[in-house]
Amino acid sequence: MASSITENLLLVTDSYKVTHHLQYPANTTAVYSYFESRGGKFANTVFFGLQYIIKKWLTGQVITKEKIQEAKELYKLHFGHDYFNEAGWNYILEHHNGCLPVRIRAVPEGSVVPYKNVLFTVENTDPKCFWLTNYLETLLVQVWYPMTVATNSRYQKEIIAKFLHETADDLKSLPFKLHDFGFRGSTSVESAGIGGAGHLVNFQGTDTIAAICVARKYYSCNIAGFSVPAAEHSTITTWGRDGEKEAFTNMMTHFPTGIVSIVSDSYDIWNACENVWGQQLKSLVEKRDGTLVIRPDSGEPTEVVVKVLNILDDKFGHVKNSKGFKQLPPYLRIIQGDGISYETLSSILEAMKKQNWSAENIVFGSGGALLQKLNRDTQKCAFKCSYALINGKEVNVYKQPVTDPGKKSKKGRLTLEYSDGQYKTVEEGKGDPKKDVFVTVFENGKLLRDYTFDEVRANAEIDLLKKPS
Ligand SMILES: O=C(Nc1cccnc1)c1ccc2c(c1)ncn2CC1CCN(C(=O)c2ccccc2)CC1
């Protein structure tokens, strides 16, 4: 029978974990583990995506006779030996009605937590199922992905907010300033949805429809993001090299109101801005009831963006906003969707500012850098056992590799405390329960806290009043 990894939780783990029930000390009755970001690219981490994993994989009667049988057969083939913990899984089936006897406690979704703080803990709730805690590590650590996308996206929001503070009348446009172009560059439809939802924690502009679906299905959000009619090269180039003006006119005719975005670099972006938009279609642009967003899509972004703005200025003029920076007429904006990342954003906005252009004039699109150019190491996400009960004795468990002090793990039962605006992880069970911010989100097959996307967004919101440093 083909393995149905897509449904069978017993198959969603690393092979070596299938043998781990035989490797703990005799009479181990509790294994307690935690997840953290040990720090990496970003000092703070937006915690997001655990609820997706819990709802998709852990809630309800996830263990069945058929799944146990399928796993038993597959692992016999895989190892060439019978290591599978059939008795352990049958015990869960019989004594817990197929529900997982574990407790997961976590910081609220959307929380922004400095690295090296505990983000969630996992423990078995039935002493016979000590082996289950770390069986779930493989799946639970995959939260690194939505978390890291949400974090990387939020750091770009802070950059854009800074430049809006410095050069724009207000920050009203901030939610739409970074648009997700990353669907095609994602590893899979599922990962596009998960990562794209991570981006939508911070923004409301996306072309990754899978992300809308994840926010709707797993975070009770009817519509988490928006987009508009936009051209791609094929809808321009199929009109022929001499047909670019007709292609542009067709767009303006089919989409006579609202925002419409037209990629304009198919042949010569300078000619398109200067002669087509700036002369041949000038009055069409000026009279249209909406905003034309011109999209360059090649060349060195800092140079192209500023040169396009200056050409459009020459043709359509500008006004000075309250901060003294130039602003194109409201019917005209640009979007830069090529080469956009956390690393390049500032240089583009700085180049604009140097030539007195407000950040108000531009929207960004980001694809691979937003959803794909990340890995578990970006934020050094790790899952480690810190406490066990062995022969009824509490044991603080830890690792402290002489070869890498940075991999030292925390000891004992952990609490994440928040006081005076600071998070603090307290180890060895010495925390103050009154200051503990953790929520029990899952226990014995049940999701106990169901965060809405609005709640997640509120928790992750940046300080909009903070003047740029
Ligand atoms: O080229 C686009 N998508 C794309 C997708 C995949 C690969 N390449 C490009 C694309 C998509 C959306 C675009 C775009 C260009 N140019 C402008 N937009 C729309 C953005 C949508 C949201 N924006 C709004 O201001 C806004 C729109 C609706 C409601 C409220 C605000 C700002 C612009």
The ligand as a Gaussian input file, in Angstrom:
#p B3LYP/6-31G(d) Opt

LIG

0 1
 O        2.799000      42.263000     -10.642000
 C        2.068000      41.962000      -9.730000
 N        1.965000      40.689000      -9.261000
 C        2.873000      39.695000      -9.517000
 C        2.634000      38.422000      -9.031000
 C        3.538000      37.426000      -9.236000
 C        4.712000      37.703000      -9.898000
 N        4.949000      38.947000     -10.382000
 C        4.074000      39.922000     -10.182000
 C        1.292000      42.985000      -9.039000
 C        0.357000      42.665000      -8.070000
 C       -0.278000      43.662000      -7.365000
 C        0.050000      44.954000      -7.630000
 C        0.973000      45.276000      -8.599000
 C        1.621000      44.289000      -9.316000
 N        1.091000      46.621000      -8.656000
 C        0.278000      47.132000      -7.754000
 N       -0.337000      46.140000      -7.127000
 C       -1.344000      46.234000      -6.137000
 C       -0.936000      46.619000      -4.847000
 C       -2.153000      46.153000      -4.105000
 C       -2.435000      46.815000      -2.964000
 N       -2.218000      48.238000      -3.054000
 C       -3.135000      49.088000      -2.673000
 O       -2.838000      50.246000      -2.595000
 C       -4.470000      48.620000      -2.315000
 C       -5.176000      47.763000      -3.155000
 C       -6.435000      47.314000      -2.774000
 C       -7.000000      47.762000      -1.573000
 C       -6.279000      48.654000      -0.790000
 C       -5.015000      49.090000      -1.146000
 C       -0.952000      48.667000      -3.587000
 C       -0.690000      48.054000      -4.844000

